[in-house]
């Protein structure tokens, strides 16, 4: 006899919400930050290894692929930071109502984009 109980829901059943997206991207940003740390380790090893090793690193990081990786790492840093701040606010008991949760999630995106662009325009690595 077939059970009348519904199957366990999965991601295809739920309607995508901005809060769901922020939660998933928070985890992805954490992974990107951990993976991007490889660039930092490479830079430190190159600095410790001498001028030729650092020149190799600089050539890569100043190129389009290196710049794209650094830009993504910066975006992931600010996204992860913004969502961490959002969670600290939620730890105080605020921001759980649906409109406030959506507004907070949207603010994380705005913060991440604004801060990433600000850092890259202030740092101006292409000049």
N, C-alpha and C positions, 0 to 999 in steps of 0.2 A: 504494500500500500504506500503510495507517494505521500510525502509529508506536505502539509499545507503551509508550513513555515517558509518565509522568504529565504533565499540564499544570502550569504554574507555579501553586503554591498562592496563594491570596488569603485575605482576611480572613474569608470565609464558611466556609472549610475549617477554620481553626484554632479550637480551643476557647478562649473568652475566659479569660484569666488576669489576675490583679490586676496583675502586672508589665506586661502589655501595656496595660492601662488607664492605669496610671501614666505609661507612656511617651507615650501619645497625649495625655493630659491635661497633661503637662509642656509639650508643644509648644503646646497650646491656651492654657495659662496664660501662656506667653511672648507669644503674640499678644494676649491680653487685657491684659497689662501694657503692651505697646506702644500699643494702642488707648486704654487708659485714661489714658495720659500726656496725651492731648488735654485731659482735665479739669484736669490740673496746669497745662498751658500756658494754658488759658482763665482759670484763677484768677490766674496771674501777670500776664497781660495785663490782666485786670480790675483788679487791684491797681494796676498802672501807669497805668491809664486814668482813675482817679478813683472817687469815691464812688458815682456812679450806675451805672457799669459793674459795680462790685463788688456792689452791691445786686442787680442782675440775676442775677449768678452765684450769690450767696448764696440768693436766692429759689429758684433751680433746685436747687441742691445740698441745700438743707434740705427739699425736697419728697420725696415717696415715690420718684420715679424717680431722683433724684440720690442718695438714701440707698441704694437698691438697687444703683446703679452703684458707689458707694463700697464697699459691703459685698462685692460681687463682686470688686472690685479688690483689696481686702484679702485675701480668700480666695485669689485667684490669686497674690498676692505670697507668702503663706506656703506655699502649695502648691509654687510654683516654688522657693522657698528650701529647703524641706524636701527636695525631690527633688534639688536641687543638692548639699546636704549628703550625701544618700545616695550620690550619684555620687562625691563626694570620698572617702567611705569605700571605695567600690568601687575607686577608683584605687589604694588601698593593697593591693589583692588580697583584701579581705574581702568577704563578702556575695554571692558568686557561686553558692554552693550553692542549690539550689531552695528548701529551707525558709527559708534566710536571706534570699533574694531576696524571697520572699513576705512574710516578717516585716518586712523593710525597707520594702516598698511599703505595707504596712498602717500602719506607723509614720508614713509620710509623710501619709497621710490623717488619722490621729489628731492629728498635729502641726498640720496646716493648720486643722482644725476647732477644736481647742483654742485655738490662738493667735488665730484670727479672732474667736472668741467672747470671749476674754479682752480683746482690744483694744477690741471694741465695748462690752463691759460696763464697762470701765474708762473709756473715753472718754465713754460715755453721751451720744451726740449728741442724743437725744430729750428731754433735760431742759434 
